[in-house]
Structure formats: C-alpha cells, structure tokens
C-alpha cells in the first residue's frame, strides 16, 4: 500500500474513552495508536521539543513498518537533523511548513536520505470535498536524487469526513496524484477522526492504493 492513513499527532485527550481506553496511561498512547494505524504526522512543535532519546523511545513503541511523517520548518532543519536521523527507517517523510528554499534539500541530505521530502501546498493540503483535489496550489515531492516533482504527498483533511462517498473520491484523487510515491492522508485532532481513519483504511484497501 502506497497511501497510509494517520492523524496529526497521537496524544489527544478527546480520544480518551472513545478510541483510547479511559484508563490507558498517556505514555502508552503511541503504542496503542500504532497497533491500529500505520503512520502519524508529528507536529513541528512536538518534534522541535524532542531530543534524540525521546525520538528513539517513539521508535521503540511502534512496530516495524510504522512511519513517522515529521513537520519541520526549513530554518530549523539543522537543529532537527539528529532527531530525524534517529528515526531511521521509521521516517516516512519530512514535511516542510513552507516550500523549500535553495539549499534546503542539501541540508536535509546531511542527516537522512531524501527518499520523501514534501512541502504542504499553500492551501494547507486540504481535501476538496467537491470531488477532486484542489488545483493550482504549489506543492513539492523530492525523490532520491534531489529533483522536485509535483504533487504533494500529504493530504490534510480540515475535519473528519462524514460522507464515505466523498472520502472515497478524495482518496482516489490523492492516490492518483501521488503516482505511486509514498503518501499520507492526515486527519485532524478530532474525536471523530479515529472512525474516519478506519473508514479511510478500508477504502484505500478496496482501491488498491
């Protein structure tokens, strides 16, 4: 499967008692989450506050094949480099908070192989529920070799879709746009997100994406 489903962060109090058992310790949430979903987008603020030891503990909490997509502001890349490298094969992608400037990719390559580097487009990568991906917004993917190619490999839903038909349309368009590149459909920190994410995983399996 090329397209994976995940949320923005995993530590959501709104999920306690619905997705997470009410008595689940906070430090066990990542492991519980990783048993249900294959990826997570780590917010830039959380990653900026994490040191190498913290990142290594995240990696130890998830099974093989789980992917951490990480938000990084290009100016902070040098400071984030050691923590990115600590993720090793669990690094799914590096998501820039703005389109990368000259030298950004070279700086990243010092720490990790740029197998997937993408910048969220100006519209925030939000799904167009009207039936297709938003058009005309600049976005970038960097494959090995350092060349930039459209479109973006992260699709961020502004809210959990409640209509599975619209969700299927958005995911189908996203999978086609990604063109086989590793990609993530990201859901927000909403109490309804885990159910929508489960539905998205079923749809992606049916689409063969």
N, C-alpha and C positions, 0 to 999 in steps of 0.2 A: 504494500500500500504506500503510495507516494504522499497523499494528503493525510495528515494526522490532525486529531481534534484535541484541543486543550483550552485552558482558561488563562486569563490574566491573573497570575499568582494562584496560590492554592490555600492560603491561610485566611479563610473568610468566615467570620463569626456567623454570618447569615446562613451558612450551610450546616451549622450545628443543629442536630435534631432532625434534619431532613436528609442531607447527604452524609454528613459525618454523624456517628452516634453521639448523643448528647454528652456522654462521659468520656469521649475519646480525648486523651491528652493532646494539647496543641502541638507538641513536638512529634506526634505520630501522624499528623495530618498529611504530610507529604507522602509517606509510605502508603497510607490508605488511598490517597488520590491516585498514586502511580499504579495501584492494582486495578483501577478502573479505566484510566486514560493513559495515552502514550506520550503526551507532551504537555509542557506548560510554558507560558511566556513569562519570564521573570521581569517584573517592573524594574526600570532603571534605578529607582531609589533603593529598592531592596538589594539589587546587585552591587550598587556603589557602596553600600554599608557592609557588605560581606567580605571577609578576608578569605585567604586560601583554605584555611582549616574549615571554615563554615561551608564553603563550596564543596569541599571533599566530603563533608558529612551529608550534604544533599545527595551527592552521587551515591554514597553508601546506602541511602534509604530507598533507592529506586532499583527496579530490575533491569537487566540487560535489555537494550533496545529502547529504553525510555529516552526522550530528547528534551533538553532544556534549550529553549529559544531565549535569547537574552537581549534586553533593550540596553543600548549603550549610546550616550551622546558622543559624537565624534571627538570633541575636545577632551573627553575623559578616557579615551581609549588606552592611552599609555598606562594610566593607573589601573584600568580593568584587565590589562593583559595577563598578569599572573593568575588571576582568578578564572579567566576564560580558559587558560591552558589547563588548569586543574580539572576542568570538566572532561577533558579528553574526548573519547568517542561519544560521550553523552551530550556534547554540544550539537544542537540541531541547527542553529543559525544565530547570527549576530544581527540584530535589528537596529538600524540607526534611527535616532529620533528626528533626523533631518537628512536630506540627500547628502551623500558623502562628498567631501571636498577633495581636491588634489592631495595625494599622499596618504589618504585615509586607508586605502587598501594595503599599501606598502607597510604602514604602521601595524595593521592587523596581522599581516603575514609573519611579522616577527614572533608573534605569540602562538598563532594557530594557522593551520592550512585553511585558506578561504574557500572551503567547499560550498558554503552557502552564506552569502552576506547580502542582506537586503535592507532597503530603506522604505519605511512606510510612506505611501504617497500623501500628497497634501490634503486629501480628503479623509485622512485617517484610516484608509483601507477598509472603510465600512461597506457592508454588503448593500447592493442596490436591490431592494425587495421587489422592484417593478419588473424584474425578470432578467436582468443582466448585470454584469459588473459595471461599476462607474467607469466612464470613458474619459480619456483625455488627461487623467491625473498622472503626473510623472512618478515612476517607481523604478526600482533597480534590483537586479539579482547579479551577484558576482559568482561565477563558476570558477573552478580551478583554472588558473591561467591569468586571472585578474581582469577579464573583459566584462563589461557591464552589459546586461541583457534585460529587456522588459519581459514580463510584467513583474509585479511584486509577489513574493512568496508567502506573505502573511495577509490573511483576510480577517479583519476585526469586525465583529458584529457589535453594533452600538447597544443592542438589547437582545435577549434571547428570543429567537423567532418562535412564534406560537403556531404558525401555519406550516406544516411539514411540506406542503407542495412548494411554497415559496422558499423554504430552506433547501429543498432538493434542487430548485432552479439555481439558487445562488451557488451551491456546492458544485453543481455540474459545470457552471460557467467558470468557477475558480479552478477546478481540476483541469479544464481545457486550457485555461490561460497559463497555468503553471507548466504545462507541456512536459510533464514527467520530472520536473525539478522538485526536490523535497519541499513541501509546503505545509503550512499550518493554518487551520481555521480556528480562530481565537474567540472565546466567549467572555463576556464581562463578569464582574463580581456581583452576580445577582442570585437570589435564592432559587430562581427558575433555571439557572444555567445548567446544573448537572443533568436535569432531564433533557434539555435541548441538546446537550453534548452527546448523551446516549443516543438520541434520535439521529444526530448527525453521523455518528459512527455507523449506525445501521445503514443509512443512506449511502455513505461512502463505500461500504462493502458491497451494496447492491449495484452501485455504479462501477465497481471495479477500479476505483480511483486510488 
